[in-house]
Amino acid sequence: MKYYSYEEFARDTNKLIQKVKDFQPDAIIGIARGGLTLSHAVAEGLNIREVQTIRTELYDEATKRSCITIHNTVTLSEIKKVLVLDDIADSGDTLKAVMDSLVCGNLEVEFKSATLFYKHSSIFEPDIWINEATDWIDFFWERQFKPL
C-alpha cells in the first residue's frame, strides 16, 4: 500500500492542471467520492465554476462489488467541453461506465477524462493521467479524516 500525501496531491494536481489547460473545458464532472477533492482543486486552478458530480458505487472499503451503480445524472445544456475527474483508474470499471453514460446521453459534448493514477491493467485508460499505480493507493483524504 502506498500512502499519497497532500504534498504529492498538490504537486500532481498542478501537473494535471497544466496538461488539461489547452482543452479549455466549460465544466468539470467529479466522480464521487474519489474525484471530488481533485475536482475542487482543478476547478480552482482552471477558474471553472461549473462543477457537477456523479455518484457511483463499486467498492465497499477495499472490496469490489460485482457491478457498478450510477446514482445521478448531470445537466450539460449549453456546455461544449467537459473534463471528467476521478482519483484513480484502478479496474477502470467506474470511469468506463461513467464515460459511456455521459457520451451516450450527450453526443454534442466533447469529453476528456483525467486521473491522478492509472493502472495499466485497467479496462479504461483516461485521456490524461499523472502516475502509474502499481499498488493500492491510500489517499490522504481517506486516512486523515477517518472516524476515530
Rosetta blueprint (number, residue, H / E / L):
1 M L
2 K E
3 Y E
4 Y E
5 S L
6 Y H
7 E H
8 E H
9 F H
10 A H
11 R H
12 D H
13 T H
14 N H
15 K H
16 L H
17 I H
18 Q H
19 K H
20 V H
21 K H
22 D H
23 F H
24 Q L
25 P L
26 D L
27 A E
28 I E
29 I E
30 G E
31 I E
32 A E
33 R L
34 G L
35 G L
36 L H
37 T H
38 L H
39 S H
40 H H
41 A H
42 V H
43 A H
44 E H
45 G H
46 L H
47 N L
48 I L
49 R L
50 E L
51 V E
52 Q E
53 T E
54 I E
55 R E
56 T E
57 E E
58 L E
59 Y E
60 D E
61 E L
62 A L
63 T E
64 K E
65 R E
66 S E
67 C E
68 I E
69 T E
70 I E
71 H L
72 N L
73 T L
74 V L
75 T L
76 L L
77 S L
78 E L
79 I L
80 K L
81 K E
82 V E
83 L E
84 V E
85 L E
86 D E
87 D E
88 I E
89 A E
90 D L
91 S L
92 G L
93 D H
94 T H
95 L H
96 K H
97 A H
98 V H
99 M H
100 D H
101 S H
102 L H
103 V H
104 C H
105 G H
106 N L
107 L L
108 E L
109 V L
110 E E
111 F E
112 K E
113 S E
114 A E
115 T E
116 L E
117 F E
118 Y E
119 K L
120 H L
121 S L
122 S L
123 I L
124 F L
125 E L
126 P L
127 D L
128 I E
129 W E
130 I E
131 N E
132 E E
133 A L
134 T L
135 D L
136 W L
137 I E
138 D E
139 F E
140 F H
141 W H
142 E H
143 R H
144 Q L
145 F L
146 K L
147 P L
148 L L
